[in-house]
Protein backbone atom coordinates (compact mmCIF):
# COMPACT_ATOMS: atom_id res chain seq x y z
CA UNK A 1 0.00 0.00 0.00
CA UNK A 2 1.22 3.48 -0.77
CA UNK A 3 1.92 6.13 1.81
CA UNK A 4 -1.18 6.48 4.02
CA UNK A 5 -2.80 9.91 4.41
CA UNK A 6 -1.87 11.81 7.57
CA UNK A 7 -4.77 13.40 9.45
CA UNK A 8 -4.20 16.69 11.33
CA UNK A 9 -7.11 18.40 13.07
CA UNK A 10 -7.08 22.18 13.46
CA UNK A 11 -10.20 23.68 14.99
CA UNK A 12 -13.18 22.58 12.92
CA UNK A 13 -11.07 21.88 9.83
CA UNK A 14 -9.29 18.65 9.08
CA UNK A 15 -6.18 18.55 6.90
CA UNK A 16 -4.88 15.44 5.13
CA UNK A 17 -1.51 14.94 3.50
CA UNK A 18 -1.06 12.02 1.10
CA UNK A 19 2.45 11.92 -0.44
CA UNK A 20 2.78 15.32 -2.04
CA UNK A 21 -0.98 15.91 -2.03
CA UNK A 22 -2.45 17.93 0.86
CA UNK A 23 -6.15 17.42 1.43
CA UNK A 24 -8.63 19.10 3.73
CA UNK A 25 -12.12 17.90 4.45
CA UNK A 26 -14.98 19.73 6.20
CA UNK A 27 -16.88 17.59 8.64
CA UNK A 28 -19.89 18.34 10.80
CA UNK A 29 -20.06 17.32 14.41
CA UNK A 30 -22.61 14.62 15.05
CA UNK A 31 -25.68 15.92 16.91
CA UNK A 32 -26.75 12.51 18.02
CA UNK A 33 -26.94 9.11 16.40
CA UNK A 34 -29.83 6.80 16.76
CA UNK A 35 -28.93 3.92 19.04
CA UNK A 36 -29.26 0.56 17.40
CA UNK A 37 -30.82 -2.20 19.49
CA UNK A 38 -29.72 -5.66 18.49
CA UNK A 39 -31.77 -8.64 19.64
CA UNK A 40 -29.57 -11.33 21.14
CA UNK A 41 -30.59 -14.64 19.72
CA UNK A 42 -29.82 -18.12 20.89
CA UNK A 43 -29.96 -21.66 19.62
CA UNK A 44 -29.36 -23.01 16.13
CA UNK A 45 -29.57 -26.04 13.93
CA UNK A 46 -28.24 -28.39 11.23
CA UNK A 47 -30.38 -30.17 8.54
CA UNK A 48 -30.64 -32.57 5.59
CA UNK A 49 -32.76 -34.39 3.02
CA UNK A 50 -35.40 -36.69 4.47
CA UNK A 51 -36.06 -39.57 2.08
CA UNK A 52 -39.59 -40.36 3.33
CA UNK A 53 -42.22 -38.83 5.59
CA UNK A 54 -45.00 -40.22 7.70
CA UNK A 55 -48.14 -38.15 8.42
CA UNK A 56 -46.74 -37.54 11.91
CA UNK A 57 -43.51 -36.14 10.49
CA UNK A 58 -45.39 -33.93 8.06
CA UNK A 59 -47.54 -32.62 10.91
CA UNK A 60 -44.56 -31.12 12.76
CA UNK A 61 -43.62 -28.77 9.91
CA UNK A 62 -43.47 -25.52 11.87
CA UNK A 63 -45.01 -22.14 11.21
CA UNK A 64 -41.92 -20.02 10.66
CA UNK A 65 -41.13 -16.32 10.92
CA UNK A 66 -38.31 -16.34 8.39
CA UNK A 67 -35.31 -14.02 8.70
CA UNK A 68 -33.55 -14.16 5.33
CA UNK A 69 -30.44 -12.37 6.62
CA UNK A 70 -29.09 -15.34 8.56
CA UNK A 71 -25.76 -16.58 7.17
CA UNK A 72 -23.74 -19.65 8.13
CA UNK A 73 -19.94 -19.41 7.89
CA UNK A 74 -17.71 -22.50 7.94
CA UNK A 75 -14.10 -21.57 8.73
CA UNK A 76 -14.87 -17.90 7.94
CA UNK A 77 -16.36 -18.65 4.50
CA UNK A 78 -20.06 -18.16 3.82
CA UNK A 79 -21.82 -21.38 2.94
CA UNK A 80 -23.94 -21.36 -0.22
CA UNK A 81 -27.00 -23.51 0.44
CA UNK A 82 -28.38 -25.11 -2.74
CA UNK A 83 -32.03 -24.83 -1.70
CA UNK A 84 -32.98 -25.01 2.00
CA UNK A 85 -31.82 -21.80 3.69
CA UNK A 86 -31.08 -20.93 7.33
CA UNK A 87 -33.74 -18.93 9.13
CA UNK A 88 -34.93 -17.81 12.55
CA UNK A 89 -38.02 -19.59 13.82
CA UNK A 90 -40.88 -18.08 15.82
CA UNK A 91 -38.85 -18.60 19.01
CA UNK A 92 -35.94 -16.58 17.50
CA UNK A 93 -33.89 -19.77 17.26
CA UNK A 94 -31.54 -20.03 14.28
CA UNK A 95 -32.37 -23.07 12.14
CA UNK A 96 -30.09 -24.54 9.48
CA UNK A 97 -30.37 -27.60 7.19
CA UNK A 98 -28.63 -30.69 8.63
CA UNK A 99 -27.43 -32.93 5.82
CA UNK A 100 -25.62 -30.15 3.98
CA UNK A 101 -23.73 -28.90 7.05
CA UNK A 102 -23.08 -32.25 8.71
CA UNK A 103 -21.62 -33.78 5.55
CA UNK A 104 -19.39 -30.71 5.15
CA UNK A 105 -18.14 -31.50 8.65
CA UNK A 106 -17.44 -35.13 7.77
CA UNK A 107 -20.46 -36.73 9.43
CA UNK A 108 -22.52 -39.54 7.94
CA UNK A 109 -26.28 -38.97 7.97
CA UNK A 110 -28.83 -41.75 8.28
CA UNK A 111 -32.64 -41.90 8.39
CA UNK A 112 -35.04 -44.48 9.78
CA UNK A 113 -38.68 -44.98 10.80
CA UNK A 114 -39.42 -45.97 14.39
CA UNK A 115 -42.94 -46.26 15.86
CA UNK A 116 -44.29 -44.11 13.06
CA UNK A 117 -41.73 -41.37 13.67
CA UNK A 118 -38.79 -40.17 11.57
CA UNK A 119 -35.38 -40.49 13.23
CA UNK A 120 -32.12 -39.00 12.02
CA UNK A 121 -28.61 -40.12 13.02
CA UNK A 122 -25.27 -38.39 12.64
CA UNK A 123 -21.98 -40.22 13.07
CA UNK A 124 -18.33 -39.24 13.01
CA UNK A 125 -15.25 -41.11 14.27
CA UNK A 126 -15.73 -39.51 17.70
CA UNK A 127 -19.38 -38.56 18.01
CA UNK A 128 -22.91 -39.83 17.43
CA UNK A 129 -26.28 -38.06 17.51
CA UNK A 130 -29.77 -39.52 17.31
CA UNK A 131 -32.77 -37.21 16.98
CA UNK A 132 -36.48 -37.54 16.32
CA UNK A 133 -38.51 -35.19 14.13
CA UNK A 134 -41.00 -33.32 16.31
CA UNK A 135 -38.90 -33.58 19.48
CA UNK A 136 -36.67 -31.01 21.17
CA UNK A 137 -34.55 -33.78 22.71
CA UNK A 138 -31.63 -35.62 21.09
CA UNK A 139 -29.23 -38.31 22.29
CA UNK A 140 -25.67 -37.00 21.98
CA UNK A 141 -22.90 -39.53 22.60
CA UNK A 142 -25.31 -41.57 24.71
CA UNK A 143 -26.55 -38.60 26.76
CA UNK A 144 -30.02 -37.09 26.40
CA UNK A 145 -30.00 -33.33 25.76
CA UNK A 146 -32.91 -30.91 25.38
CA UNK A 147 -32.80 -27.87 23.10
CA UNK A 148 -34.76 -24.65 22.73
CA UNK A 149 -36.64 -25.61 19.56
CA UNK A 150 -38.01 -28.81 18.12
CA UNK A 151 -36.46 -30.72 15.25
CA UNK A 152 -38.73 -29.94 12.32
CA UNK A 153 -39.33 -30.64 8.66
CA UNK A 154 -39.50 -27.69 6.27
CA UNK A 155 -39.57 -28.07 2.48
CA UNK A 156 -38.56 -31.73 2.83
CA UNK A 157 -35.48 -30.84 4.86
CA UNK A 158 -34.75 -31.58 8.52
CA UNK A 159 -33.75 -28.67 10.78
CA UNK A 160 -32.26 -29.07 14.30
CA UNK A 161 -30.80 -26.78 17.08
CA UNK A 162 -27.41 -25.19 16.45
CA UNK A 163 -25.92 -26.48 19.68
CA UNK A 164 -25.99 -29.92 18.05
CA UNK A 165 -23.12 -28.78 15.83
CA UNK A 166 -20.89 -28.14 18.83
CA UNK A 167 -22.20 -30.78 21.23
CA UNK A 168 -22.91 -33.43 18.62
CA UNK A 169 -20.09 -32.94 16.11
CA UNK A 170 -17.38 -31.42 18.28
CA UNK A 171 -17.28 -28.04 16.52
CA UNK A 172 -16.79 -24.52 17.83
CA UNK A 173 -20.02 -22.64 17.13
CA UNK A 174 -20.76 -18.96 17.83
CA UNK A 175 -23.73 -16.70 17.17
CA UNK A 176 -22.84 -13.27 15.78
CA UNK A 177 -25.61 -11.02 17.06
CA UNK A 178 -24.51 -7.99 15.02
CA UNK A 179 -24.46 -9.48 11.52
CA UNK A 180 -26.80 -12.42 12.35
CA UNK A 181 -24.18 -14.97 11.36
CA UNK A 182 -23.58 -18.48 12.62
CA UNK A 183 -19.83 -19.15 12.89
CA UNK A 184 -18.66 -22.78 12.72
CA UNK A 185 -14.97 -23.57 13.19
CA UNK A 186 -12.21 -21.01 12.60
CA UNK A 187 -12.97 -17.28 12.36
CA UNK A 188 -9.74 -16.41 10.55
CA UNK A 189 -10.56 -14.94 7.11
CA UNK A 190 -8.26 -14.86 4.07
CA UNK A 191 -6.63 -11.86 2.40
CA UNK A 192 -7.70 -10.91 -1.11
CA UNK A 193 -4.63 -12.66 -2.55
CA UNK A 194 -5.51 -15.84 -0.65
CA UNK A 195 -8.92 -15.95 -2.36
CA UNK A 196 -7.14 -16.84 -5.61
CA UNK A 197 -9.30 -14.54 -7.74
CA UNK A 198 -8.33 -13.79 -11.34
CA UNK A 199 -6.06 -10.77 -11.83
CA UNK A 200 -6.66 -8.67 -14.93
CA UNK A 201 -5.10 -5.70 -16.73
CA UNK A 202 -5.14 -2.24 -15.13
CA UNK A 203 -5.65 -0.56 -18.51
CA UNK A 204 -9.49 -0.29 -18.38
CA UNK A 205 -9.23 1.68 -15.11
CA UNK A 206 -6.17 3.91 -15.53
CA UNK A 207 -8.07 6.86 -17.03
CA UNK A 208 -10.08 7.27 -13.80
CA UNK A 209 -6.89 8.07 -11.88
CA UNK A 210 -5.61 10.96 -14.00
CA UNK A 211 -5.64 13.32 -11.00
CA UNK A 212 -4.89 10.75 -8.28
CA UNK A 213 -2.17 8.54 -9.71
CA UNK A 214 -0.88 7.71 -6.22
CA UNK A 215 -3.85 5.35 -5.83
CA UNK A 216 -2.19 3.12 -8.43
CA UNK A 217 0.82 2.65 -6.17
CA UNK A 218 1.37 -0.05 -3.58
CA UNK A 219 3.81 -0.24 -0.69
CA UNK A 220 6.70 2.23 -0.86
CA UNK A 221 5.36 3.74 -4.07
CA UNK A 222 5.68 0.52 -6.08
CA UNK A 223 3.31 0.65 -9.09
CA UNK A 224 0.42 -1.78 -8.97
CA UNK A 225 0.53 -4.34 -11.77
CA UNK A 226 -2.98 -5.82 -11.97
CA UNK A 227 -6.61 -5.34 -10.96
CA UNK A 228 -8.68 -7.82 -8.97
CA UNK A 229 -12.44 -7.77 -8.46
CA UNK A 230 -14.06 -8.87 -5.21
CA UNK A 231 -17.75 -9.24 -4.31
CA UNK A 232 -19.73 -8.55 -1.16
CA UNK A 233 -20.12 -12.31 -0.83
CA UNK A 234 -16.31 -12.62 -0.50
CA UNK A 235 -16.46 -10.89 2.89
CA UNK A 236 -15.23 -11.35 5.58
CA UNK A 237 -11.65 -10.57 4.53
CA UNK A 238 -8.42 -9.28 6.01
CA UNK A 239 -8.05 -5.81 4.48
CA UNK A 240 -5.89 -3.64 6.74
CA UNK A 241 -8.07 -5.07 9.51
CA UNK A 242 -10.73 -7.74 9.82
CA UNK A 243 -13.55 -6.54 7.53
CA UNK A 244 -16.80 -8.36 8.25
CA UNK A 245 -19.34 -6.71 5.99
CA UNK A 246 -20.41 -3.63 4.01
CA UNK A 247 -23.84 -2.18 3.40
CA UNK A 248 -25.72 1.06 2.73
CA UNK A 249 -27.00 2.90 5.78
CA UNK A 250 -29.35 5.90 5.81
CA UNK A 251 -29.72 7.94 8.98
CA UNK A 252 -33.28 8.54 10.19
CA UNK A 253 -32.65 10.16 13.55
CA UNK A 254 -33.43 13.84 13.25
CA UNK A 255 -29.74 14.72 13.41
CA UNK A 256 -27.70 16.78 10.96
CA UNK A 257 -27.25 13.53 8.99
CA UNK A 258 -30.93 12.69 8.73
CA UNK A 259 -31.77 11.35 5.28
CA UNK A 260 -28.12 11.02 4.21
CA UNK A 261 -26.86 7.65 3.01
CA UNK A 262 -23.38 6.29 3.72
CA UNK A 263 -21.45 3.14 2.96
CA UNK A 264 -21.12 1.38 6.30
CA UNK A 265 -18.26 -1.03 7.03
CA UNK A 266 -18.09 -3.36 10.01
CA UNK A 267 -14.54 -4.16 11.17
CA UNK A 268 -12.51 -5.10 14.24
CA UNK A 269 -11.19 -1.59 14.82
CA UNK A 270 -10.66 0.33 11.59
CA UNK A 271 -11.18 -0.20 7.88
CA UNK A 272 -9.33 0.94 4.76
CA UNK A 273 -10.20 4.22 3.12
CA UNK A 274 -12.40 3.87 0.05
CA UNK A 275 -12.43 5.50 -3.36
CA UNK A 276 -15.13 5.57 -5.99
CA UNK A 277 -14.70 5.26 -9.76
CA UNK A 278 -17.67 7.20 -11.10
CA UNK A 279 -19.70 7.30 -14.30
CA UNK A 280 -18.19 10.77 -14.79
CA UNK A 281 -14.84 9.13 -15.49
CA UNK A 282 -13.09 10.30 -12.32
CA UNK A 283 -12.14 9.01 -8.87
CA UNK A 284 -13.47 10.31 -5.53
CA UNK A 285 -11.44 9.54 -2.38
CA UNK A 286 -13.27 8.93 0.88
CA UNK A 287 -11.90 8.91 4.42
CA UNK A 288 -13.89 7.24 7.16
CA UNK A 289 -15.99 9.68 9.17
CA UNK A 290 -14.48 9.65 12.64
CA UNK A 291 -17.42 11.59 14.01
CA UNK A 292 -19.83 8.83 13.00
CA UNK A 293 -17.84 5.87 14.34
CA UNK A 294 -20.11 3.47 16.22
CA UNK A 295 -18.85 0.84 18.65
CA UNK A 296 -20.81 -2.40 18.76
CA UNK A 297 -21.51 -4.50 21.84
CA UNK A 298 -19.13 -7.26 20.68
CA UNK A 299 -16.12 -4.95 20.30
CA UNK A 300 -16.44 -4.46 16.54
CA UNK A 301 -17.08 -1.04 15.04
CA UNK A 302 -19.09 0.52 12.23
CA UNK A 303 -17.29 3.13 10.14
CA UNK A 304 -19.10 5.34 7.64
CA UNK A 305 -18.04 6.72 4.25
CA UNK A 306 -19.90 9.57 2.60
CA UNK A 307 -21.19 9.11 -0.93
CA UNK A 308 -21.53 12.84 -1.56
CA UNK A 309 -18.72 14.87 0.02
CA UNK A 310 -17.95 18.59 -0.16
CA UNK A 311 -14.25 17.80 -0.49
CA UNK A 312 -14.81 16.86 -4.15
CA UNK A 313 -15.35 20.54 -4.92
CA UNK A 314 -13.28 22.14 -2.15
CA UNK A 315 -10.14 20.08 -2.71
CA UNK A 316 -10.40 18.61 -6.20
CA UNK A 317 -12.40 21.36 -7.92
CA UNK A 318 -14.96 18.83 -9.12
CA UNK A 319 -18.24 20.66 -9.64
CA UNK A 320 -21.18 18.31 -10.04
CA UNK A 321 -24.44 19.59 -11.45
CA UNK A 322 -26.16 17.37 -8.86
CA UNK A 323 -24.74 15.81 -5.68
CA UNK A 324 -23.10 12.43 -6.25
CA UNK A 325 -25.40 9.48 -5.57
CA UNK A 326 -24.79 5.75 -5.17
CA UNK A 327 -26.06 5.31 -8.75
CA UNK A 328 -23.15 7.45 -10.04
CA UNK A 329 -20.56 5.02 -8.65
CA UNK A 330 -19.36 2.24 -10.99
CA UNK A 331 -16.70 0.67 -8.76
CA UNK A 332 -15.76 0.85 -5.09
CA UNK A 333 -12.01 0.69 -4.49
CA UNK A 334 -10.10 -0.21 -1.32
CA UNK A 335 -6.91 1.51 -0.14
CA UNK A 336 -5.35 -1.56 1.50
CA UNK A 337 -2.41 -3.92 1.43
CA UNK A 338 -4.61 -7.02 1.25
CA UNK A 339 -3.13 -7.66 -2.21
CA UNK A 340 0.60 -7.23 -2.84
CA UNK A 341 0.43 -6.02 -6.41
CA UNK A 342 -3.21 -5.42 -7.40
CA UNK A 343 -5.79 -2.66 -7.40
CA UNK A 344 -8.75 -4.01 -5.40
CA UNK A 345 -12.14 -3.08 -6.84
CA UNK A 346 -15.73 -4.14 -6.36
CA UNK A 347 -18.53 -3.62 -8.86
CA UNK A 348 -20.99 -1.34 -7.10
CA UNK A 349 -23.48 -3.88 -5.65
CA UNK A 350 -26.06 -1.16 -4.90
CA UNK A 351 -26.23 0.26 -8.42
CA UNK A 352 -29.48 -0.48 -10.23
C-alpha positions as CSV (number, residue, x, y, z in Angstrom):
1,X,0.0,0.0,0.0
2,X,1.2,3.5,-0.8
3,X,1.9,6.1,1.8
4,X,-1.2,6.5,4.0
5,X,-2.8,9.9,4.4
6,X,-1.9,11.8,7.6
7,X,-4.8,13.4,9.5
8,X,-4.2,16.7,11.3
9,X,-7.1,18.4,13.1
10,X,-7.1,22.2,13.5
11,X,-10.2,23.7,15.0
12,X,-13.2,22.6,12.9
13,X,-11.1,21.9,9.8
14,X,-9.3,18.6,9.1
15,X,-6.2,18.6,6.9
16,X,-4.9,15.4,5.1
17,X,-1.5,14.9,3.5
18,X,-1.1,12.0,1.1
19,X,2.4,11.9,-0.4
20,X,2.8,15.3,-2.0
21,X,-1.0,15.9,-2.0
22,X,-2.5,17.9,0.9
23,X,-6.1,17.4,1.4
24,X,-8.6,19.1,3.7
25,X,-12.1,17.9,4.5
26,X,-15.0,19.7,6.2
27,X,-16.9,17.6,8.6
28,X,-19.9,18.3,10.8
29,X,-20.1,17.3,14.4
30,X,-22.6,14.6,15.0
31,X,-25.7,15.9,16.9
32,X,-26.8,12.5,18.0
33,X,-26.9,9.1,16.4
34,X,-29.8,6.8,16.8
35,X,-28.9,3.9,19.0
36,X,-29.3,0.6,17.4
37,X,-30.8,-2.2,19.5
38,X,-29.7,-5.7,18.5
39,X,-31.8,-8.6,19.6
40,X,-29.6,-11.3,21.1
41,X,-30.6,-14.6,19.7
42,X,-29.8,-18.1,20.9
43,X,-30.0,-21.7,19.6
44,X,-29.4,-23.0,16.1
45,X,-29.6,-26.0,13.9
46,X,-28.2,-28.4,11.2
47,X,-30.4,-30.2,8.5
48,X,-30.6,-32.6,5.6
49,X,-32.8,-34.4,3.0
50,X,-35.4,-36.7,4.5
51,X,-36.1,-39.6,2.1
52,X,-39.6,-40.4,3.3
53,X,-42.2,-38.8,5.6
54,X,-45.0,-40.2,7.7
55,X,-48.1,-38.2,8.4
56,X,-46.7,-37.5,11.9
57,X,-43.5,-36.1,10.5
58,X,-45.4,-33.9,8.1
59,X,-47.5,-32.6,10.9
60,X,-44.6,-31.1,12.8
61,X,-43.6,-28.8,9.9
62,X,-43.5,-25.5,11.9
63,X,-45.0,-22.1,11.2
64,X,-41.9,-20.0,10.7
65,X,-41.1,-16.3,10.9
66,X,-38.3,-16.3,8.4
67,X,-35.3,-14.0,8.7
68,X,-33.6,-14.2,5.3
69,X,-30.4,-12.4,6.6
70,X,-29.1,-15.3,8.6
71,X,-25.8,-16.6,7.2
72,X,-23.7,-19.7,8.1
73,X,-19.9,-19.4,7.9
74,X,-17.7,-22.5,7.9
75,X,-14.1,-21.6,8.7
76,X,-14.9,-17.9,7.9
77,X,-16.4,-18.7,4.5
78,X,-20.1,-18.2,3.8
79,X,-21.8,-21.4,2.9
80,X,-23.9,-21.4,-0.2
81,X,-27.0,-23.5,0.4
82,X,-28.4,-25.1,-2.7
83,X,-32.0,-24.8,-1.7
84,X,-33.0,-25.0,2.0
85,X,-31.8,-21.8,3.7
86,X,-31.1,-20.9,7.3
87,X,-33.7,-18.9,9.1
88,X,-34.9,-17.8,12.6
89,X,-38.0,-19.6,13.8
90,X,-40.9,-18.1,15.8
91,X,-38.8,-18.6,19.0
92,X,-35.9,-16.6,17.5
93,X,-33.9,-19.8,17.3
94,X,-31.5,-20.0,14.3
95,X,-32.4,-23.1,12.1
96,X,-30.1,-24.5,9.5
97,X,-30.4,-27.6,7.2
98,X,-28.6,-30.7,8.6
99,X,-27.4,-32.9,5.8
100,X,-25.6,-30.2,4.0
101,X,-23.7,-28.9,7.0
102,X,-23.1,-32.3,8.7
103,X,-21.6,-33.8,5.5
104,X,-19.4,-30.7,5.1
105,X,-18.1,-31.5,8.7
106,X,-17.4,-35.1,7.8
107,X,-20.5,-36.7,9.4
108,X,-22.5,-39.5,7.9
109,X,-26.3,-39.0,8.0
110,X,-28.8,-41.8,8.3
111,X,-32.6,-41.9,8.4
112,X,-35.0,-44.5,9.8
113,X,-38.7,-45.0,10.8
114,X,-39.4,-46.0,14.4
115,X,-42.9,-46.3,15.9
116,X,-44.3,-44.1,13.1
117,X,-41.7,-41.4,13.7
118,X,-38.8,-40.2,11.6
119,X,-35.4,-40.5,13.2
120,X,-32.1,-39.0,12.0
121,X,-28.6,-40.1,13.0
122,X,-25.3,-38.4,12.6
123,X,-22.0,-40.2,13.1
124,X,-18.3,-39.2,13.0
125,X,-15.3,-41.1,14.3
126,X,-15.7,-39.5,17.7
127,X,-19.4,-38.6,18.0
128,X,-22.9,-39.8,17.4
129,X,-26.3,-38.1,17.5
130,X,-29.8,-39.5,17.3
131,X,-32.8,-37.2,17.0
132,X,-36.5,-37.5,16.3
133,X,-38.5,-35.2,14.1
134,X,-41.0,-33.3,16.3
135,X,-38.9,-33.6,19.5
136,X,-36.7,-31.0,21.2
137,X,-34.5,-33.8,22.7
138,X,-31.6,-35.6,21.1
139,X,-29.2,-38.3,22.3
140,X,-25.7,-37.0,22.0
141,X,-22.9,-39.5,22.6
142,X,-25.3,-41.6,24.7
143,X,-26.5,-38.6,26.8
144,X,-30.0,-37.1,26.4
145,X,-30.0,-33.3,25.8
146,X,-32.9,-30.9,25.4
147,X,-32.8,-27.9,23.1
148,X,-34.8,-24.6,22.7
149,X,-36.6,-25.6,19.6
150,X,-38.0,-28.8,18.1
151,X,-36.5,-30.7,15.2
152,X,-38.7,-29.9,12.3
153,X,-39.3,-30.6,8.7
154,X,-39.5,-27.7,6.3
155,X,-39.6,-28.1,2.5
156,X,-38.6,-31.7,2.8
157,X,-35.5,-30.8,4.9
158,X,-34.7,-31.6,8.5
159,X,-33.7,-28.7,10.8
160,X,-32.3,-29.1,14.3
161,X,-30.8,-26.8,17.1
162,X,-27.4,-25.2,16.4
163,X,-25.9,-26.5,19.7
164,X,-26.0,-29.9,18.0
165,X,-23.1,-28.8,15.8
166,X,-20.9,-28.1,18.8
167,X,-22.2,-30.8,21.2
168,X,-22.9,-33.4,18.6
169,X,-20.1,-32.9,16.1
170,X,-17.4,-31.4,18.3
171,X,-17.3,-28.0,16.5
172,X,-16.8,-24.5,17.8
173,X,-20.0,-22.6,17.1
174,X,-20.8,-19.0,17.8
175,X,-23.7,-16.7,17.2
176,X,-22.8,-13.3,15.8
177,X,-25.6,-11.0,17.1
178,X,-24.5,-8.0,15.0
179,X,-24.5,-9.5,11.5
180,X,-26.8,-12.4,12.3
181,X,-24.2,-15.0,11.4
182,X,-23.6,-18.5,12.6
183,X,-19.8,-19.2,12.9
184,X,-18.7,-22.8,12.7
185,X,-15.0,-23.6,13.2
186,X,-12.2,-21.0,12.6
187,X,-13.0,-17.3,12.4
188,X,-9.7,-16.4,10.6
189,X,-10.6,-14.9,7.1
190,X,-8.3,-14.9,4.1
191,X,-6.6,-11.9,2.4
192,X,-7.7,-10.9,-1.1
193,X,-4.6,-12.7,-2.6
194,X,-5.5,-15.8,-0.7
195,X,-8.9,-16.0,-2.4
196,X,-7.1,-16.8,-5.6
197,X,-9.3,-14.5,-7.7
198,X,-8.3,-13.8,-11.3
199,X,-6.1,-10.8,-11.8
200,X,-6.7,-8.7,-14.9
201,X,-5.1,-5.7,-16.7
202,X,-5.1,-2.2,-15.1
203,X,-5.7,-0.6,-18.5
204,X,-9.5,-0.3,-18.4
205,X,-9.2,1.7,-15.1
206,X,-6.2,3.9,-15.5
207,X,-8.1,6.9,-17.0
208,X,-10.1,7.3,-13.8
209,X,-6.9,8.1,-11.9
210,X,-5.6,11.0,-14.0
211,X,-5.6,13.3,-11.0
212,X,-4.9,10.8,-8.3
213,X,-2.2,8.5,-9.7
214,X,-0.9,7.7,-6.2
215,X,-3.9,5.4,-5.8
216,X,-2.2,3.1,-8.4
217,X,0.8,2.7,-6.2
218,X,1.4,-0.1,-3.6
219,X,3.8,-0.2,-0.7
220,X,6.7,2.2,-0.9
221,X,5.4,3.7,-4.1
222,X,5.7,0.5,-6.1
223,X,3.3,0.7,-9.1
224,X,0.4,-1.8,-9.0
225,X,0.5,-4.3,-11.8
226,X,-3.0,-5.8,-12.0
227,X,-6.6,-5.3,-11.0
228,X,-8.7,-7.8,-9.0
229,X,-12.4,-7.8,-8.5
230,X,-14.1,-8.9,-5.2
231,X,-17.7,-9.2,-4.3
232,X,-19.7,-8.6,-1.2
233,X,-20.1,-12.3,-0.8
234,X,-16.3,-12.6,-0.5
235,X,-16.5,-10.9,2.9
236,X,-15.2,-11.3,5.6
237,X,-11.6,-10.6,4.5
238,X,-8.4,-9.3,6.0
239,X,-8.1,-5.8,4.5
240,X,-5.9,-3.6,6.7
241,X,-8.1,-5.1,9.5
242,X,-10.7,-7.7,9.8
243,X,-13.6,-6.5,7.5
244,X,-16.8,-8.4,8.2
245,X,-19.3,-6.7,6.0
246,X,-20.4,-3.6,4.0
247,X,-23.8,-2.2,3.4
248,X,-25.7,1.1,2.7
249,X,-27.0,2.9,5.8
250,X,-29.3,5.9,5.8
251,X,-29.7,7.9,9.0
252,X,-33.3,8.5,10.2
253,X,-32.6,10.2,13.6
254,X,-33.4,13.8,13.2
255,X,-29.7,14.7,13.4
256,X,-27.7,16.8,11.0
257,X,-27.2,13.5,9.0
258,X,-30.9,12.7,8.7
259,X,-31.8,11.3,5.3
260,X,-28.1,11.0,4.2
261,X,-26.9,7.6,3.0
262,X,-23.4,6.3,3.7
263,X,-21.4,3.1,3.0
264,X,-21.1,1.4,6.3
265,X,-18.3,-1.0,7.0
266,X,-18.1,-3.4,10.0
267,X,-14.5,-4.2,11.2
268,X,-12.5,-5.1,14.2
269,X,-11.2,-1.6,14.8
270,X,-10.7,0.3,11.6
271,X,-11.2,-0.2,7.9
272,X,-9.3,0.9,4.8
273,X,-10.2,4.2,3.1
274,X,-12.4,3.9,0.1
275,X,-12.4,5.5,-3.4
276,X,-15.1,5.6,-6.0
277,X,-14.7,5.3,-9.8
278,X,-17.7,7.2,-11.1
279,X,-19.7,7.3,-14.3
280,X,-18.2,10.8,-14.8
281,X,-14.8,9.1,-15.5
282,X,-13.1,10.3,-12.3
283,X,-12.1,9.0,-8.9
284,X,-13.5,10.3,-5.5
285,X,-11.4,9.5,-2.4
286,X,-13.3,8.9,0.9
287,X,-11.9,8.9,4.4
288,X,-13.9,7.2,7.2
289,X,-16.0,9.7,9.2
290,X,-14.5,9.6,12.6
291,X,-17.4,11.6,14.0
292,X,-19.8,8.8,13.0
293,X,-17.8,5.9,14.3
294,X,-20.1,3.5,16.2
295,X,-18.8,0.8,18.6
296,X,-20.8,-2.4,18.8
297,X,-21.5,-4.5,21.8
298,X,-19.1,-7.3,20.7
299,X,-16.1,-4.9,20.3
300,X,-16.4,-4.5,16.5
301,X,-17.1,-1.0,15.0
302,X,-19.1,0.5,12.2
303,X,-17.3,3.1,10.1
304,X,-19.1,5.3,7.6
305,X,-18.0,6.7,4.3
306,X,-19.9,9.6,2.6
307,X,-21.2,9.1,-0.9
308,X,-21.5,12.8,-1.6
309,X,-18.7,14.9,0.0
310,X,-18.0,18.6,-0.2
311,X,-14.2,17.8,-0.5
312,X,-14.8,16.9,-4.1
313,X,-15.3,20.5,-4.9
314,X,-13.3,22.1,-2.2
315,X,-10.1,20.1,-2.7
316,X,-10.4,18.6,-6.2
317,X,-12.4,21.4,-7.9
318,X,-15.0,18.8,-9.1
319,X,-18.2,20.7,-9.6
320,X,-21.2,18.3,-10.0
321,X,-24.4,19.6,-11.4
322,X,-26.2,17.4,-8.9
323,X,-24.7,15.8,-5.7
324,X,-23.1,12.4,-6.3
325,X,-25.4,9.5,-5.6
326,X,-24.8,5.8,-5.2
327,X,-26.1,5.3,-8.8
328,X,-23.1,7.5,-10.0
329,X,-20.6,5.0,-8.6
330,X,-19.4,2.2,-11.0
331,X,-16.7,0.7,-8.8
332,X,-15.8,0.9,-5.1
333,X,-12.0,0.7,-4.5
334,X,-10.1,-0.2,-1.3
335,X,-6.9,1.5,-0.1
336,X,-5.4,-1.6,1.5
337,X,-2.4,-3.9,1.4
338,X,-4.6,-7.0,1.2
339,X,-3.1,-7.7,-2.2
340,X,0.6,-7.2,-2.8
341,X,0.4,-6.0,-6.4
342,X,-3.2,-5.4,-7.4
343,X,-5.8,-2.7,-7.4
344,X,-8.7,-4.0,-5.4
345,X,-12.1,-3.1,-6.8
346,X,-15.7,-4.1,-6.4
347,X,-18.5,-3.6,-8.9
348,X,-21.0,-1.3,-7.1
349,X,-23.5,-3.9,-5.6
350,X,-26.1,-1.2,-4.9
351,X,-26.2,0.3,-8.4
352,X,-29.5,-0.5,-10.2
